[in-house]
Amino acid sequence: MASGLGMQGDQITKEDVRRVEHEESAGHKAGNIPAGSDAAAMQLTLAKSMMDKQNQNKGEVVDERKGNLPLPEEPPTKSDFNSADASTVNVGSGGVSDTFSKGNDALREPATGDSAVRTDGNAFMVNTKAQGVGREAMEGGLPNDAVARDAKDKAGLADTTNKDYGYPQKNDPTS
């Protein structure tokens, strides 16, 4: 049975069988595979090995696959990659030295949520981060000059645009 292919029992894959089927069907009328051919024998062997795998209980399959895994050089150490605390996962460059933006908690801690700019946390029921940071926190809402021209002066925007004094014709009275 296909001894020239170097395949034995469990090592036969569906692709191996398909390749031999293709080669043998090309030489026969109407593309049929003869019953005593290598391809037919490979089909039987593959079907038998698949049935054996299906009849194994899950514990045996898990133990067999665990036995094939390489052992680590060092035993694993406890790590917490699900934490928002950067000290447990060895990331970052140390402690935060000073504040550099208004409402900067989202700028200093590890990002554990989607960006609130791209994802509506209430609509998708997910954790979002970075609301109330920078100018949004300092001016009490999204700045009026940070939105598209058509969206200006809508409810919920902080009015951050000053009165137009007709620059450069007139001088700024605030200076």
N, C-alpha and C positions, 0 to 999 in steps of 0.2 A: 504494500500500500504506500504509494508516493514516497518510497524510501529515498529517492534522489533529492527530495525537498528538505530533508533533515527535520521532519516533524514527527512527534510521537504523542499519542494520547492527549493530555491536557494542554499541550502546546499548540494544538491546531486551533486556528481562529476562523471566524466566518469569512474573513477576507482571503485566507489561504484556500478554503473550499471554493469560494467564488472564482478565484483565479484558475484553479484546476478544472472546474466545471466549464469555464469559458474556453479553455484550450481544447478540452475533449469534445465539447458540443460543436466547435467549429469544424471538426473533421467528420462529423456524422450527418446523415440526411435529416433535414428538418430540425437540426440542432438538438436532437435527443441525446441523452447520456445513457450509454449501455449499463445494464445492471451490474456487470462484473468489473466495471472500470474503477480506476483509482478515485475518481470524484465521488462515485456512489459509496465506496468504502469510507471515504473521508466524511461524507454526510452522516453515515451511521455512527462513526466514532465521535463526531461533534455532538450529535443528538444524545448519545449515551453520556458523554461527559457533562453536558448541560443538565441532563436529568439527575446525575449524581450530585451536582452542585445544588439543584433545587431541593433535593431530599436531605441535604445537610441542615442541621439546626443552626440557628444564628450564632449561638455560642461557639460552635466548632469553627464557623467561618471567621468570626472575630479573632479567635485564638490563632488560627492559621495565618491570618494577615498580620497580627501582632508579631508573630514569630519571624516574619520577613522584614520587619522594620529595623533599621540600625539603632543601636543604643546611643544615647547622648554621651558626650565626653564628661560632662559635669552634671550632677543631679540638678533638676530644675529648682529655681528659687521662686518664692512667692512674689508675684507682681500683680498690680491692679490696673489694667489698662482701661477699665470702665470708670475710673475715678476722674473727677475734675481736678484733683490735686496733682500738680505736675511733679511734686517731689517723689511720688511713689513710682513713677515710670521713667525717671532719669531723663527728662527733657528740659529744655530751657537753659538759660545761662545763669541761674541763681535767683536770688530774691529781687523783688522789684524795689528800685531805689527811690523813686519819686513819682508823683503824679504828673502827667504830661498832657492831659486832656480832661475836659469836663465830663463827668460820668464815665470814667475810663475803665470800669470793671470788665467790659467785654474786650478791651484792648490788652489787658494784662493776664487774663486767665486762659487756660486751654479752651479751644472752641469745642463745646460739647453739644451744640445745637446748630440747626440750619441758620443761615443768615435771614434775619427778619426782613431784609430788603427784597429777597427773592421768594420767600415762603411765608404765607400767612399761617401762623401757628394755630390760630383758632379754627381755620377752615380745614386744615389737614391733620389736626390733633397731634402736632409734633412740637418738640422743644425748639424754640428759636432764641437767638442771641443777638445782641448789638442794637437794641432799641434804647434810645435816650443817651446816645454817645455823641461827643463833640458838640457841634452847633445845635443839634436837635435838643440836647439836654440843656445847653446854656440859654437858648432862646425860647424854651418852653414848647417846642413843636417843630415840625419840619419847616425849614426856612422858606419863605415865599419865593426867594430868588433861586431856590434849588429845584424848582419844578418847571415843567414845560410852560410855554407862554399861555397856552389855552387853559392851564390848570391854576393860574395865579388867582389870588383873591377868593379862593374857595374856603369853606369852613374847615377848621382844623389846622390851618397853616399859620405860622407866626409871621406877622408883618415885619419884614426885615429890610424893605426897600424904603429909602428916605425920600423926602419930597424933592422933586426935580426943580432945581433953581435955575435951570437954563445954562449950565456950564457950556463953554467957558466965558459966556458973556457977562455973567454976574458972579460975584464972589460968594463963597460959602459963608453964611452968617454965623455958623457954629465955630469957625476957626479964628 
